[in-house]
């Protein structure tokens, strides 16, 4: 996923990533509902404490799976504690990424990169890996914070995604965010 940088969100502030106010402002079911369906295999890249992973697990239902991937074992432990003993525990696969690779081999229907692409040192390699994981017509939702990512940097990010074989679909509305829904070309 790129070299671990000092600006990767620290585990110590993970609680601020999953709270009622954020859930009200960035409702994960509203954001993901149009893209994640029952039976899918979804990937939450840079899942943190699982703010989106748990919603994905509800949306994929009992027949689907969510791979919750993060560089930091502490984030995965927080998510594990959150879903322990619930129906979601069986649907969520925790995956500790390597510094230079997501390291997943399961074909994916949908991937989410929420507020994390700007933390990736080698975005070209990142998008190549995500494109290879996506099934034909599989989708990637990129969401970046406008206060960290300039319009120019975001356009450069999308150009790298296109170079990896992902086509721009649209710009979903997500409060306080720059967004792009990308799709793997069916022939790739």
N, C-alpha and C positions, 0 to 999 in steps of 0.2 A: 504494500500500500504506500510505499514511499518511506523515506527515513523518518523516524520518530522525531518530531520537532518540539521545541519548547512551547509552541502555541497549541499543542494538542490539549484538549480540555481535560484538566486533571480530575481524577476520581473523587477527590475531596469535595468538589462542588457539584457532583452528580445529582444531588437532590434538587438543585436549581433547574435541572433539565427535565424533571418529571414532577410537575406540580399542577394544582387545580387551575391557576391563572394561565399557565401555558396551554393546558388542555382546552381552556375556553377560547384562547386566541388562535391556537393551531390544533384544532380538533383532528386527531389522527384518523378517525373513521371518515370524516368528511374529505380529508386530503387523500387517503388511500382507497376509499370505497369505489371510485370509478375504475380502478386498475387491478385490484386484488379480488379474486373470486375463489369460491370454494374449490378445494382440490388442488390449488396451485402450490408450487414451490417458490417461495419468495426469499429474497436475501436482503437483510438490513445491514448495510455496510457502515461500520462505525456506529454500532447500535447504542453505545453508551449504556445507561441503566435500563434500556428497553422501552422508552416512551412510545416508539412506533412498533417495536417487535410484538408487544402484547396485542395491539390492535390488529396487526397483520395476522397473528395467530387466531384471533377471533374470526377474521374475514376468510381465512383459508379453510376453516372448519376442521372437523375431525379427520377428513381425508387428505388434508394438505399439511405442509410443513413450512416452517420459517427457520432460516439459518441466520442466527444473530451473530454477526462477526465484529470483533473489536480487537484493537492492538493491546488494550489494557485488561489484564486478567481481573483486576478489581471491578471494572465495569460489568464484566460477565458474571462475577460473583453476586453483584447487586441484583442483576436480572434473575439469576438462579434463585436467590432468596425470595424475590417477588412472586415467582410462579410456582414455587415449591408447594406440592400438595393440591394444585389446581388442575383443571382439564388442560390448561395451556402448557403445562410442563411437558406433556408428551408430544406436543406440536412444535416446540422450540428446540432447535439444536444449537447449542452454544459452540462458537468456534473462535479460538484465539488466533488472530492473523499474525503473519510474519511481518517484519518491518518493510519488506520489499514486495510482498504479495498477499493477496487475500487468502490464497491457498485452499480454495474450495474447488471441487471437481464435479459436483452435482449440477446437472442442467437446470437452469432457472427460468421461470416464467416472468418474474418481475423482480427488479432490484431497486432499492432506495439508497440514495446517497444524500442524506440530509445534513447540511451544514458541515460537511467534512471534506469535500474535494479540495478546497483551498489549503487543507493541511497535508495533502499528498505531494511529496517532492517530485515524483516522476509521473505526471498525469498521463503522458502518452502510454506508458506501460500499464497504468491503472485502467484506462479505457480499453486497451487491447485485451486485458484479462476479463473485464466485465463483458465485453462484446463476445468473447469466446464462451463465456458461461451462459449467456442468454440463448434460449431456444429461438428458432426462426420466429420472427414477429414478437419476440419477448421485448419487454419495455424496461427502461431505466428512467426513474424520476430523479433529476438533479435539482436540489434546492440549496441555495447559497445565501448567506447573510449579506445584505447590502452594505453594512457597516464594515465588513472585512474584505469584501470583494467588489472591486470597481467594475463598471460596465465593460471596460476594455478587457479586464482579466476574465470576466465571465464569457465574453465572446471568444476569447482565446481558448478557454476550457471547452466550449461547444465545438470549436474547430477541431480540437484534438479528439473529441468524441466522434465527430463525422469522419475523421481520418481512420478511426478504428472500425468503421463500418456501421455506425449508428446514424439513423436519419432523424432529423428534427420532426416532431409531430405537432406540438403546440406548447404554449406557456400557461400551465394551470395557475390559478390564483391561490397564492399562499401568503398570508399576512406577513409583513416584514421580510420579504424574500425575493430573490431572483430565481426563476424557475425555468426548467425545460424538460419536457417529456421527450425522450429519445426512444427509437425502436430499432431493433436489429433488422436489417434487410432480410427478407424471406429467402433470398437466394444465397446468402452468405453462410 
